Amino acid sequence: MAALAVVGGLAVPAVAHAAPAGSAAVSEVKVAWAEPGKVNISWDEAAGIANDVYLEVSGQQAERIGTTTAAGANELVVPVAALKPSHDAASTARIFVADPSTAGARSASFDRYIRGETGMSKAMVRGALQWTFATDTAIDTTPNDPLDKVDGSPVTPVVTRVKAGTAAQCETVSLPATTNEYGQVPPQAGAYTVDLVRSNEWGEATAASVRARTATVAFNTPASGIYGAKVTMTGSFVLNKLKNPAAGDCTLAPDSVVKRHQVSLHGRNSATSAWYGIGATIADAQGKYTFVITNTGAREYRAILNESADGLGIVNFQSISATKAIRATPQVLDARFLDSDIALGQQPNATVTVAPYGSHQVALQFKNSSGQWQGLVSRTLVNGTAQSGPFAFNRVGTHQFRWWVAASTSSQGLPVDAGYTYPFTLTVR
């Protein structure tokens, strides 16, 4: 006959029932799995007697978990929740079946252990969250008890993310489970949260939760700089999380938790060439960062917030700024007349030294009476230096001159634009 289960939390009564004449004592109390999520409790008892069934947990008061009628079978099927699954491996329990004529009988001890919140190492590797749980040091104090299973405790990553085609609608997806104590969440399209849910015969428990954040990276650079001089680049980033996925709100929102994250600077020689690393820096607690580099010629730059894992149950995707180009103009080391104050009829001689120290062309110019720059002589640099050589210039007064410097290639193979030196003067008396 079917048993009648009544789940409750009552203390063991002093007297359960009046014993009928000739009743036999309860014995051989056994527990076994009836089906997933349910436990069968059975016992031997010759006479038909109503019985109360109790859960006895070490260190706690016994609780009645059900009764059977005198006409019913000597068994009771209860859900695992009635046996109080525990994260404490040392917590043991027994089933006590009360008999009105005797002291009743007890089952063998058994644990109801499911590992709970677990220490975990984590890393973000090419967009995938990699996780490893710490070794479980729990000791089975009831080895080979009747309810032990050898199926392991699979872990299922349960991901909550923005549903494709929506701006803020959440969807929850269970990824394939693993029986290993390590695994990964493949790269996702954006920010998400993941619960790593452990399960065994005693139910489910969230072993760890992680939220993955994206970022918006701002990057500011000058349009051009002097070859060989320092260039300062600044920027900042904002980390973004799902606003409240537990409540179904997957709006992308700024996260106030910002640590000192690493930002890398990449460069490339042209729009079609490969990116390469130049340097790295640590942003401040507000997400602001600065790079100071030497301008070695025209190239493109980008700032990258490196993927990372924080110690707060957080991982961060790699996020890349917009690309910025910085040109280079010649560095003028010297531009002057060897003698800047001459008498009428003397021939002046101008000199110039520029970097890169190449063999490209330069041309000496002066500003005429109309205010226009007018070419005088052209020369080829030798290791970045040239002289005009003496030339006739019979104009009394003080006049402005400059050198035009042709485009060149730096020693790093990067282009340097054509440019001009600063103006310098010649006085003819």
Secondary structure by P-SEA (a helix, b strand, c coil): cbbbbbbccccccccccccccbbbbbccbbbbbccccbbbbbbbbccbbbbbbbbbccccccccccccccccccccccccccccccccccbbbbbbbbbccccccccccccccccccccccccccccbbbbbbcccccccccccccccccccbbbbbbbbcccccccbbbbbbbcccccccccccccccccccccccccccccccccbbbbbbbbbbbbbbbccccccbbbbbbcbbbbbcccccccccccbbbbccccbbbbbbbbbccccbbbbbcccccccccccbbbbbcccccbbbbbbcccccccccbbbccccccbbbbbbcccccccccccccccccbbbbbbbbbccccbbbbbbbbbccccbbbbcbbbbbccccccccbbbbcccccbbbbbbbcccccccccccccccccccccccc
